[in-house]
Amino acid sequence: MKNRVPLFAAGGLFAAVVAGWISHGNGQTTRTEAVQNKSGSAAGDDQDRPADREAIRQAAREFADAFAKGDAKAAAAHWTDRGEYQDDSGELLRGRAEIEKTFADHFKYKPGGKLELRVHSIRFPSKDSAVEEGVIRVVSDGKQFPSSTLYTSIHVREDGKWKIAYSREWGAGQDRLEDLEWLLGSWKGSVGGNQVVLIFERDEKRPYIMGRFAKTVDGKVKEQGTMRIGIDHQRGQIRSWTFDDDGGHGQALWLRDGNNWVMDAIGVGGDGLDHESVNIIGRTNNNEFTWRSIDRVVGDQELPDTAPVKLVRTQQGR
């Protein structure tokens, strides 16, 4: 944990949409209570002891609320007096007092962040112990993109209450769809008389974010299509696929570069011409982002880079 501050910090989406209208013209509520138990998500995860399970989930909700309020004392109170926390870098904090101080430093350095705990499984090795596993996702109010880590917490029952005896995070450098869930909802952007509408939803049955897009000119729909965003497990990287209604299709590999998502996109238009570009998403806040495209080529023709296009959220996703 560098300087004991980055607690819980991880370190062609629009090629067929925005670039399409520009090149043809030239010739993502943060939910502090998003605590879920995904039934059957972990093999052998018992479904007994519902009261204890709910108590642990309620503690997770209270922890997320304390984090959102910047209350270091209330956040650290979820550990036992001699509880331990190990971050993604391997640094180990021992004792509630040290954990509280680290939270206080974090809130001072990065105020205004919100946290989500996605509880994937809860197991009970004994009467008074439990193992909780899931994903931690931190969202800032500003330009910084959401980040996520995996976590395991070992709970013990003390004086009738469940407390964390040991908690560990790992996997901060891995790509996860949770890092893109801020895109869920509806977005709108425009340049002159051209307008694009984007809608993103999480597929509840499959590991994808599904998108729909439509481009309108003077109020009439000129292009539309669908999009699928998922993890390319061969590369361990986010990949997106787009399908235009006119038969065009494309794909892009995503790379996170600081406060930008960079997409290396290739595809084929409905006219049969190959196209490629590097598309960049820059976050302004949770309800606004910019998009621009560089290194654009359609067929054998190189096209100029586009100016940043602003897209604004019109409806929050779920």
Buried (B, 14 or more C-beta within 10 A) or exposed (E): BEEBBBBBBBEBBBBBBBBBBBBBEEEBEBBBBBBBBEEEBBEEBEEEBEEBBEBBBEBBBBBBBBBBEBBBEBBBBBBBEEBBBBBBEEEEBEBBEBBBBBBBBBBEEBEEBBBBBBBBBBEBEEEEBBBBBBBBBBBBEEBBBBBBBBBBBBBBBEEEEBBBBBBBBBEBEBBBBBBBBBBBBBBBBBBEEBBBBBBBBBEEEEEBBBBBBBBBBEEEEEBBBBBBBBBBEEEEBBBBBBBBEEEBBBBBBBBBEEBBBBBBBBBBBBEEBEBBBBBBBBBBEBBBBBBBBEEBBBEEEEBEBBEEBBBEBEEEBE
